[in-house]
Amino acid sequence: MLTIRKADERPTTKLDWLDSRHTFGFGRAHDPSLPHALGFRALRVINDDVIAPGQGFGAHPHRDMEILSFVTRGALAHRDSTASDQDAPTIRPGDVQAMTAGSGITHSEFNPSQTDETRLIQVWIQPREQGLPPRYEQRHFPPDQRTGRLRLVASPDGQDESITIQQDARIYNALLESGAEVSHAIAPERHAWVQVAEGVIELGAQRLEQGDGAAISNTEALELRAIEDSEVLVFDLA
């Protein structure tokens, strides 16, 4: 079974410095008439944010959520209340940043450029349990590891040097040149979500464009083909 969430169906939040599109309901931006309105399996948030130069999210708290950030354009400066605050890491395309908010974490995210926008896809996943110790991890996955293949970038066990997350979920990232095809087997009783970060793909017989997502259940495998140069995220979920 496949359910598509079209990009133009997404609730939005627009401020003078932020244009945010929410694949699932987020705060007051919520449409309960949509299927999977509040998430899919443990996947709770996919926010597609464009942040104006020199702007960003001031310090704010989170609890009991796995938060992953993928920058597709520009850069994102990060600070948080763990020891990594001293390092003030910057996230750029190809980096995956993950935080376990756990028992409580405070962080801020800013576009450090004074001239260029930042585009960020942020993902929230419900953790396997509440009250876990807060932690931060960041890793770079160069294009040659993601081109023409689904590269595992996050998993519960750190398999293949992926980021570790506290949930039975695996996240894959692929850069697909026009015409490229990839497939992903789905084990029995598992589910998948496909999110098009850039470009246009075919998922089986369905056309998905930038910002579109799809929930997949009761399917043995995903077959993806790029109609144009594309970037996709695939979530393999319990």
C-alpha positions in Angstrom: 0.0 0.0 0.0 1.3 3.4 -1.0 0.0 6.8 0.3 1.5 10.0 -1.3 1.9 13.3 0.5 2.2 16.0 -2.2 4.5 18.9 -1.6 1.6 21.4 -2.1 -0.5 19.6 0.6 2.0 20.4 3.3 1.0 22.9 6.0 3.3 25.9 6.1 4.8 28.4 8.5 6.0 31.7 7.0 7.9 34.4 8.8 9.9 37.3 7.6 13.1 35.1 7.9 11.7 31.5 7.6 9.7 29.6 4.9 8.9 26.2 6.4 6.9 23.3 4.8 5.8 20.6 7.1 5.2 17.1 5.7 3.3 16.3 9.0 1.5 18.5 11.4 3.8 20.8 13.3 2.6 23.1 16.0 -0.3 25.2 14.7 0.4 24.2 11.1 -1.8 21.1 11.0 -4.3 19.6 8.6 -6.1 16.7 10.4 -7.8 15.7 7.1 -4.6 14.4 5.6 -3.6 10.8 6.0 -0.7 10.3 8.5 -1.4 13.9 9.5 0.8 13.6 12.7 3.5 11.3 11.4 4.1 7.8 10.1 5.3 5.0 12.5 8.1 6.5 14.6 8.6 9.3 12.1 7.1 12.4 13.6 8.5 15.5 11.7 9.9 16.3 8.3 10.3 20.1 8.0 11.7 21.7 4.9 13.0 25.0 6.0 14.5 27.9 4.1 16.3 30.4 6.4 17.2 33.9 5.4 20.8 35.2 5.6 21.9 35.9 9.1 18.8 34.5 10.7 17.8 31.4 12.6 16.2 29.7 15.6 17.3 31.1 18.9 18.0 28.9 21.9 15.0 26.6 22.6 14.5 23.3 24.5 13.6 19.8 23.3 12.9 16.5 25.2 12.5 12.9 24.2 13.0 13.2 20.5 15.7 12.1 18.0 16.4 15.2 15.8 18.4 14.9 12.6 19.3 17.7 10.3 20.3 17.6 6.6 21.5 20.8 4.9 20.9 20.8 1.1 22.0 24.4 0.4 24.1 26.8 2.4 25.2 26.1 6.0 23.8 25.9 9.5 25.7 26.9 12.6 24.7 24.9 15.7 25.1 25.3 19.4 23.6 23.2 22.2 23.8 22.5 25.9 26.0 19.4 25.5 29.8 19.6 25.5 29.8 20.1 21.8 28.6 23.7 22.4 32.3 24.6 22.8 33.0 23.3 19.2 30.1 25.3 17.6 29.9 22.9 14.7 28.6 24.0 11.3 26.5 21.7 9.2 26.9 21.7 5.4 25.6 19.6 2.5 26.6 16.0 3.0 26.7 16.3 6.8 24.2 14.5 9.0 23.7 15.9 12.4 21.8 14.0 15.1 20.7 14.9 18.6 19.2 12.7 21.2 17.1 15.3 23.1 16.3 12.7 25.8 16.0 14.1 29.3 16.4 17.6 27.9 18.6 19.7 25.6 18.7 23.3 24.5 20.0 24.3 21.2 20.1 27.1 18.6 20.5 27.0 14.8 21.5 29.9 12.6 22.4 30.7 9.0 25.9 32.1 9.3 25.9 33.7 5.9 25.0 37.3 5.5 24.2 36.9 1.8 23.0 33.3 1.0 19.9 31.4 2.1 20.1 28.0 3.9 17.8 25.1 3.1 17.5 22.6 5.8 15.5 19.3 6.1 15.0 18.5 9.7 13.6 15.1 10.8 12.2 14.2 14.2 11.9 10.5 15.2 10.3 9.3 18.4 12.9 7.4 20.5 12.7 3.9 21.8 12.3 5.2 25.4 12.0 8.4 27.3 14.6 10.1 29.5 17.7 9.0 27.6 20.9 11.0 28.2 21.2 13.9 25.7 23.9 13.4 23.1 25.1 15.0 19.8 26.7 13.4 16.8 27.7 14.7 13.3 29.2 12.9 10.4 30.0 13.7 6.8 29.0 11.5 3.9 30.7 12.6 0.7 28.9 12.5 -2.6 30.8 9.5 -3.9 29.3 7.4 -1.1 25.8 8.5 -2.0 25.8 8.7 -5.8 23.8 6.0 -7.5 23.2 4.1 -4.3 21.2 4.3 -1.0 23.8 5.1 1.6 22.9 4.2 5.2 23.4 7.4 7.1 21.6 6.7 10.4 20.7 3.4 12.3 20.2 2.1 15.8 23.5 0.2 15.8 25.8 2.5 13.8 26.1 0.0 11.0 28.5 0.9 8.1 29.8 4.0 10.1 26.3 5.6 10.1 25.0 8.0 12.8 23.5 6.2 15.8 19.9 6.9 16.7 17.8 5.6 19.5 15.0 3.9 17.5 14.6 0.9 15.3 14.8 3.0 12.2 17.3 3.2 9.3 17.7 6.3 7.1 19.3 6.1 3.7 20.4 9.0 1.4 21.0 8.8 -2.3 22.1 11.2 -5.0 20.7 10.0 -8.3 21.6 11.2 -11.8 18.9 11.3 -14.4 18.0 7.8 -15.4 19.7 6.1 -12.4 17.7 3.3 -10.6 18.0 2.0 -7.0 16.0 -0.5 -5.0 15.5 -1.3 -1.4 14.1 -4.5 0.1 11.6 -4.1 2.9 11.6 -6.9 5.5 8.2 -8.4 6.5 6.3 -6.3 9.1 8.4 -3.2 8.2 7.4 0.0 6.5 9.1 2.8 4.6 8.8 6.5 3.9 10.4 8.1 0.8 11.0 11.8 0.8 12.2 13.7 -2.4 14.7 16.3 -1.2 15.6 17.5 -4.7 14.5 16.7 -8.3 11.9 14.2 -9.7 11.8 10.5 -9.3 9.5 7.6 -10.1 8.5 5.3 -7.2 7.2 2.3 -9.0 4.6 3.8 -11.3 4.2 7.0 -9.2 5.9 10.3 -10.0 7.2 12.2 -7.0 8.6 15.7 -7.2 10.7 17.8 -4.8 8.9 18.0 -1.5 6.7 15.0 -2.1 6.7 12.1 0.3 5.2 8.6 0.3 4.3 6.1 3.0 4.7 2.4 2.0 3.4 -0.6 3.8 2.8 -4.3 2.9 5.4 -4.1 0.1 8.5 -6.2 -0.4 10.7 -3.7 -2.2 11.0 -0.1 -3.3 12.0 0.6 -6.9 13.2 4.2 -7.5 14.2 5.8 -10.8 15.4 9.4 -11.2 13.6 11.4 -13.9 16.1 14.2 -13.4 19.1 14.6 -11.1 17.6 14.0 -7.6 18.3 13.5 -4.0 16.1 11.2 -1.9 15.8 10.1 1.7 14.4 6.6 2.5 13.3 5.7 6.0 13.0 2.0 6.9 10.7 1.8 9.9 9.5 -0.8 12.3 
